[in-house]
Each structure stands twice: as C-alpha cells, then as structure tokens.
Amino acid sequence: MRIVFIVLQLSQPRCIKRISSFVQAGFDVSVYGYSNGFYEENLKSLPFKIDDSFCVDLNKKNKIKRKYRSYLFLRDVIFKENGDDTIFYLMGSHIGIFCSFFNIRYIYEESDIEAIKQKNLLLKGLLLLLDKYVLKKSLINVFTSEGFADYFYGDKRPNNLVIQPNKLSGYFTPFNRENIVKKRIDQNNIRFGFIGIIRYPNTILRFAKVIADKFANHEFHFWGQPACTEFDSLMLNCYPNIFYHGTFKNPEDLASIYRQIDINIACYDIASGNVRVAEPNKLYESIFFSCPIVVSENTFLGKKVKEMSVGYVIDASKDENIIQFVESINDNNIQSLVNNARKIESGELIDNPNKLLSLFKEKIS
C-alpha cells in the first residue's frame, strides 16, 4: 500500500507533521505539492523526499493561466501515481475538489473552509456543495478544528471523521517544560509578540500600531514572513518599540521565540470567515510555553481560550478596545493564566496521530 500526498503548501508545518507521522508508521509515501515561498526554512531537513512540486508565483497577474497550469500538475500526478495499491492523501480544498472527480481512493484533510470566506452567496453555495461532495467520496475526512465539524455536521458526525487539531510536533515530546524559565512578567514592560505569516492589518497590525503610538513602555515583536503591504508601512515608521526578527524554522526555533515574549497576539480578523471556526496551532504553542494568548471575540478559538482560561478574548478591530485591554493587564491576571497553562499536560498539546492511523489501517484491511 502506497500513500500519495498532494499538499497545498509543502512547507506548512502541519503538512510536514502529517506526512512524517505516516512515514514513522512505516508506510511507503510519495509527496507532491505546491510551493509559494512561505515557510521555506522548514524544507531544509525533512524526514522524507518531495517527489515533485509546482512553484506558485504569487506576483504573476495572470491568475487564470496559473490555475490552469496548477490543475495540469494535479492531473499529471494522478495519472502517474494512480493504481490498485494507491491511496491519495489530499490536503487543501482546491486539490480536494479537483481530484475528487477522478476515479481514485483518497483521504481528505480540511484546514481551511473556502466556502465560509465568500461574500457572494452564489459562489459560497457552490463551494459548499463541492466541499460536501469531496467529503462524501472520501475514505476518511480529517478536520483540524472541532469548529469545522460543527459547521458541516452539527451533532450528527459521520464515523469516518477524525478531528486532528493542529497541535505541536512530536519534536517536543522529550521537551521538559520545567526548563522554560521566564522571569515574572513586568506589567509595566510587556513584550507582545506575533509569530507566523504577518497579515490581518485590521487586528494584528492595528494592535502593534496601538502599542507603538500609545504604550512606549511596552514592546511588540514580529517573527515570520510579511504578507501585506501594511506591515512595510508600519516598519518604515521606525518605532523604537516595534521589532522584526525575520523568518524562523518550525519547530526548532519555537522555544527560543516564546522565551522572548510575554503575551502571544493571535487575534485574527474575523472578516475572514474561516477564522471564526478554526483552531490554530498558536493555541497549543502558547499553552505549551506558558504564554497567555490574545484571540478574537466570536470565534471557536475564543470559546476554547475562555474554557481553558489560558488567555484573553477581545475585539481588536478598534483602537479603543486594544487600549482598554492593555491598560487592564496586571501581574495577577497574567500569572493566573500562566499557572493555568502549566497545569495542562504536555500530552494534550502534542500531535497524536494514533486515531487517524488506526482508522486508516481499519479502512484498508
């Protein structure tokens, strides 16, 4: 039995983690996918080889030509790899939709619901129908958020569904969290941080600018790759308390990064509908490294953070809300959140593929 992975973003840590889990379980795998220039550091020491990739030039204006060529790539992979002993593992909605119309057996992993992002009701309805078609044909469906299951199924979930939240890599299994020694956070000099692809001008960058303009005693640190022009404008102002540390390697650099911040800013913009139901890896990283997290109101993530008491839930789309929040932070509430995070066992925060692998073995037996 061979598993052929087709991945929307080869360098995405979640995708690397999933492929690695099948490799470690002893399966023969082939790996194909797309490369768009993000997270490239993560491709330098993979435990598997990439058989072929399609380079996505995001600067090219001819999107129709780019889409056409990307679908030719998918078609060629299917024609090359499809066989009696092959199961495809499809990661990404447009990959799932295109490949589902071929006569193949596949597992489908959903980490981003395209339909929920659309404002055009006709397009939203069409994408939802296509997504449901992909899910219906799949041997196993893997969701990276419980919120996705609520969105598609409510309480009536099929028995081929696996919820696989985007938890930390097994790289951290031997890691002793007691070694993460942080000085007690100084409420008069808080180091806020953002870790990841730098976007969301209306919330993340707004938060940083408020810190720059209103709180000279605090700091805001960025790690990651910029993906919006507003970040360039922010950095051009040369604020003395805003710092950009460049890109990083996941998971190897995470411990060092989290030692350098006090509060993790992950209040993504809910105008992107997927944000309302997603369960990002930042939740599990923050808990693991005992770093309070700030997330957006009216989201599944916000609900989880409240239930676990490991962070703050705010509306970061308005300056006055951010100002009020920052002014409300004190030693006691920060330390309480840190203590709550430390009580959560590491095993609950690190990716465990056992349920997925067991169901897969059951399906192919």
N, C-alpha and C positions, 0 to 999 in steps of 0.2 A: 504494500500500500504506500503510495506517494502522496504527499500533500503539496499542492502548488499554491503558494501565497501570491496574491496580487494586491499590492498595497498602494493606497492613495499617496502616502508620504513616507518613503522608505526610512528617513532619518528620525521619524517621530518616535520618542522613547517607548510609547505604548506599543507600537507595532513591533519594534525590536524585542520588547519583552515577550510578546505573544509568540513570535516566531521561535525565540530562544526556548520557550517552555516546551514546544513540540520537539525541538532538536534534542533537548535534555531528556525527553521522554523516550528517545530512541527512534523517532520517525524519520524517514527519508523525506527531505524537503527540497523544493526548488523555490526561488524567490524572485519575483518580478515586481516592478512598480514605478512610481514617479518620483522625480527629484526636483524640488523647486527652490533650492538654495537655502532653506531654513534648516537649523539644527545639524549642519554638515559635520560638525565636530564628532557627532555621535556615530558616524560611519567609519571612523578610523580603526576601531578594534572590535569588529563583530564576530560572534561565535558561529557564523555561517557566511556563505558567499552569496552575493547577489548575481543572479544569472543574467539579468538584463534590466535596463531602466530607460525610462523616457524622460528626458530633461525638459521641464516646463519653463519656458522663458516668459516670466510674468510681465515683462516690459513690451512684449510683442502686441501690437494693436489688433492684428487680425485674429480675433478670438475664434471665429468660425473655422478657420484653417487649422488653428491649434487643436480645437476639439476634434476635428476630423482626423488629424494625424494621431491624436491620442487614442481614438477608437480603433484605428488601424492597428496600433500597437497591441491593444487588448485582443483584437480578433486574431492576430498572429500568434499570441501567447496561447490562446485557447486551441487553435488548430495544431500547434506544435505539441502541446502537453496533454491534450485530452485523450484518455484511454480507459480501459476497463479497471485498471488499478489506481486511478487518479481521483482525488477529491480536491477541489479548489477551495481555498480559504480567501474570501473576498472582503477587503477592508476599505470601505468608502462607498457612499451612496451611488455615485455615478458609475463606479465599477460594478456594483451590485446590479443596478438597473440594466446596464448594457449586457452583462454576462448572463443574466437570468434568462435571456431569450435564446440562448444556445442550449443544446442538449447535454448538460453537464450536471454532475453532483457537486454540491457546494455547501460550505458553511458561510454564513454572512455575519459580519461584525459591524454594528452600527454605533458610531461615536458622535454623529452629527446629523440631526434631522433636517434635511434641506427644506422640506415642506413647511415646517413651522417658521422658517425665516421669511417666507414670502408674504408680501403685502397684496399682491394680485391674487384674488380669490380663485380665479380660474386656474392659474399656474399652481397655486397651493393645493387645490383639489386634485389636479393631475399628478403632481409629485407624490401626494399621499397615496393615491391609488397604485402608482408604480411601486412605491415603497412596500405597500402591503402585498403586492404581487411577489416581490423579491422574498419577503418574509415567509409567504405561504409555500413557496417552492423549496425553501432551504431545508437541509437536513437538521441543522442546529442554528439558532439565532443567538448571537452574543450581544448584549447591551452593556454599555459602560456606565449606565446610570439607571437606578431604580425609577427615576423620573421618566425615562423613556418607556418603561413598561407600563407606568400609569397612563401615559399619553396614548399608547397604542391599544392597551388591553384592559385597563382598569383592574378590577379584581379577578377577571377570568383570564388567567395566563396559561398559554399552551405548555405542554410538558417538554417541548424541545427548546425552551428558553433558558439561557444562563445569564445571570447578572454578574458581570465581571468588572467591578469598579476599577478605576484607573489608580490602583494603589502603587506603593513603592516597589522598585525592582528587588528581586531576590538578592541582589548585590548587598543589601543592607541586613540580611538575615543574621550574620555574625556580629553586627554592629552593636556595641554596648552604649545604649542611650545615656547611661550614667556619666559617660565621658563628655557629654555635651555640657560643659560647664560655662554658664553665662553669668556675667555679673548681674546683680539685681538691676532691673530696668529703671533708669532715671526719668521720671515723668517730665522733667524739665529739659531733657535732651533725648528725645525718642528717635530711633533710627527706623524709619519706614522703608519698606522695600517692595519692589516688583520684580518677579522672576519669570521670564518666558518671552513669547513674541510680543513686542511692545506695540499696543494698539489701544482702542477704546478711548478716543480723545475726550468723550463726554463724561467719563468717570475716572479712569486711571490717570490720564494726563491732567484732568481737572484737579484731582486730588494732589498731584505733585505740584501743580502751579499754586494751589492754595497754600501748601506748605512753604513754597518759595516766597510768596507775597506776604503771608500773614504770620508765619512762625519761623523767624530767623534762628530761633534756638533749637529747632528740630532739623532733621535731615531726611532726604528722600534719595534712595539708591535704586538704580536700574541694572539688571542683568538680563541680557537677551539680545534678540535681533529686532531692530526697528522695522515696523511695517506700516508706518503712517507719516506723512509729511509734518504733522503737528508736533511730533517728537523732535524733529530737526529744529523747528521754530523755538521750542522750549529750551533746547540746549544752546541755541545761539544767544540766548539772553545771559548766559554765563552766570547763573545764580550761584552764590558761594555755598549753598547748602543742598544743591542737586548734583548727584554724581552718577556717571555712566561707566560701568565696569566692563562693557563689551559682552561678547558671547561666552557661553560656557558649555561644559560637557556634562551630560546627564547619563548616569547617576554620579559619576566620580567627583564632581565639583559641588554637589548639593550641600554636604555637611559644612564645608568651608563658607559657603554663601550664607547659610542660615545662622552661622555663628556671628555674622556681621550685621544682622538686623534684629530689631525688637518686635516689630509687627509686620505681618505679611499682607500686602494690599492685593486683593483679588476681587474687587467689586466691579465685575464686568458689566457692560452696558446691556440692560435687558431689552433694548430695542432690537437686538439680535435674539430672535425668539428661542433659539437653541439654548441660550444662557439660562432661560427660565427653568429648563428641565435637566440640565447637565449636572454631572457630579465630578468636577475636575480633580486632577491629581494634586492640586495645591492644598486641598483639604487634608489629605493623608500626609503629605510632606510637612505641613505646618504642625500637625499633631505629633508626628514622629520627632520633630526637632523642637517641640515645646515652644512654638512661636505662635501667639494669637493671630488669627486671620480676620480680615475685614472683607465681608461679602455683601452683595446687593440684596435689598428687600424684594419680596415677591418672587422668590426663586426656590427651587427644590434644595439648592445648596444652602440658602439662608435657613430653611427649615431644619436641615441637618445640623448646622452650626449651633442653632438655638437648642436643639435637643441634646447635643453633646456638651454644650457650654464651653466651647473652645475658641470663641471669637466674638466679633461684633457684626451686627447686621444693620446696614444703613442705606439711605438713598443718596448716592454720591453724585447725582446729576445736578445738584445745586450747591453753589459755594457755601451758602449759609448752613446747610446741613453738615458739610465737612468741618466747617469752623466750629460749630456746636459740638460735634463729635470729638474733635481733637481737644477742645477745652474741657471735655468731660472725663478724659482719661486720667486715671490716678493709679498710684502704686498698688492699692488694694485690689482694684478690679483687674489689672494686668496680672498680678500674681495669682489671683484666683483662677484665671483662665489657663495660666501656665501649669498650675497644680492639677487642674482637670485633665489637661493633655497628658501629663506624666503618668496618670493613673491608667491610661488606656494601654493595653498590652501590645507589644510590637507585632505579634502575630495577627492582630486585627488590622494592621496598617500596611502589611507587605502582601504583594500579589500572591494568590494561591490558585494555581490552575487546575487543581485536582478534580473539581466538579466538572469542568469543561472536558478534561482529558478522559474522565470516566464515562461521560455521556458519549463522547466521540467513539471510544472503544466499543461501547454498547451498540451504537448505530452501525458500526462496520462489521460486527461479529456475526 
